[in-house]
Amino acid sequence: MNRNTDFIPFALPCLGPREEEAVLRVLRSGWITTGAETRSFEEEFARFVGVPHALAVNSATAGLHLALEALGVGPGDLVVTTPYTFTATAEVVRYLGADPLFVDIGPDSFSLDPRGVEKTLRDPELGPRVKAVLPVHVAGEVRGMEEILASCARRGIPVVEDAAHSFPSRTALGFAGALGRIGVYSFYATKTITTAEGGMVVTADREAAARMSRMRLHGIDREVWDRYTARDASWRYEVVAPGFKYNLTDIASAIGRVQLSRADEFLARRREIARTYREAFARRDYLIPPEDSRGHAWHLFPLQIDETKLTLDRDEFIRRLGRKGIGVSVHFIPLHLHPYWRDRYGLRPGDFPEALKKYSRVISLPIYPSLTEDQVGRVIQAVLEVGDGGAGA
Ligand SMILES: *Cc1c(COP(=O)(O)O)cnc(C)c1O
């Protein structure tokens, strides 16, 4: 088959012989669910990010749920978050009977607008009901966190970071995910490192860590591994709360440990691809590439097209890229356009104008370590051909 006609998928996990060997080692060990491997993964992750507590969970969604539960979010409470995210960010608020309070993203970023957050917290009716602020580092870019942390610190409101896109993202303040009270990473198959399904919760708050540790496994006061390895009374345990089943298996953790050891190598390659894309797209006035900010994890490369300078819209742009064998995606369809969120809160498209505008313009291009130079070149060529073909509106 002619390589040039091969389809380039939007995302691919980067898994090799080391991950395969690690999985086999666990499969043959006699212990396949949460145990020593997961402990090691947690310790290594905590050391990497520089936080005292890291708890492995079976998804970031589970981690976000645990985080808000540990902070006491419940019925009647509000959690300030962005409509420019995946539904998981807001659905966990509903799990607890609380409501998300959406604040628009900033005019020149994909992240929560810190001024909007401050304004909401200052509101005499809404402000006092806000139990947490939940920003998302979309694409792996960290923006406005100093201001958001300051707004929240003034009022003693905890910040929970949805860091699903932002591992590893080293900012001037520290690692994304380690900036607020609790941070949550995702190891879903498309994310920067993967365990197929999985996540990690990090915090410096000992009490929250203890609560989340219990709640991730049925509200039991000792972890399964302790029970099976303790010499005395290994059968004894106590249930202290109606917990969840959110633990990560040792099979997944074995993959995670190898992926973690490769995280910086992966990042270096994604950064290189981002630089190549940015240089290639800088010469077209109808393209708005993402900025190269410090600490960008480059989980995504969200390219905006300026539809006022084109005769084709974003959807048609994507169709034409598809015909050229380029797999792309859109991050995100804002939550207020989805029936559940729209109808529950009576939201209209124009309620979050920046989210709507970014959504109508954005295309996520392939960006993952195994993309070859040749493939990067083909993506660039396809974007420029489609764009130039529709330029001059
Ligand atoms: C992927 C993702 C999640 C959910 O991660 P899971 O590990 O699949 O639960 C949450 N928030 C954002 C922004 C995501 O992209």
The ligand as a Tripos MOL2 file, in Angstrom:
@<TRIPOS>MOLECULE
LIG
   15    15     1     0     0
SMALL
NO_CHARGES

@<TRIPOS>ATOM
      1 C1        -10.6550   12.6760   29.3960 C.3       1 LIG1
      2 C2        -11.2000   13.7630   30.2570 C.ar      1 LIG1
      3 C3        -11.8200   13.5050   31.4860 C.ar      1 LIG1
      4 C4        -12.1910   12.1430   31.9320 C.3       1 LIG1
      5 O1        -11.1300   11.2620   32.0080 O.3       1 LIG1
      6 P1        -11.4440    9.7100   32.2340 P.3       1 LIG1
      7 O2        -10.1360    9.1730   32.7310 O.co2     1 LIG1
      8 O3        -11.8330    9.1530   30.9060 O.co2     1 LIG1
      9 O4        -12.5230    9.5920   33.2300 O.co2     1 LIG1
     10 C5        -12.1530   14.5710   32.2950 C.ar      1 LIG1
     11 N1        -11.9380   15.8390   31.9070 N.ar      1 LIG1
     12 C6        -11.3830   16.1300   30.7100 C.ar      1 LIG1
     13 C7        -11.1410   17.5580   30.3480 C.3       1 LIG1
     14 C8        -11.0360   15.0960   29.8340 C.ar      1 LIG1
     15 O5        -10.5290   15.3960   28.6350 O.3       1 LIG1
@<TRIPOS>BOND
     1     1     2 1
     2     2     3 ar
     3     2    14 ar
     4     3     4 1
     5     3    10 ar
     6     4     5 1
     7     5     6 1
     8     6     7 2
     9     6     8 1
    10     6     9 1
    11    10    11 ar
    12    11    12 ar
    13    12    13 1
    14    12    14 ar
    15    14    15 1
@<TRIPOS>SUBSTRUCTURE
     1 LIG1         1 GROUP 0 **** ****
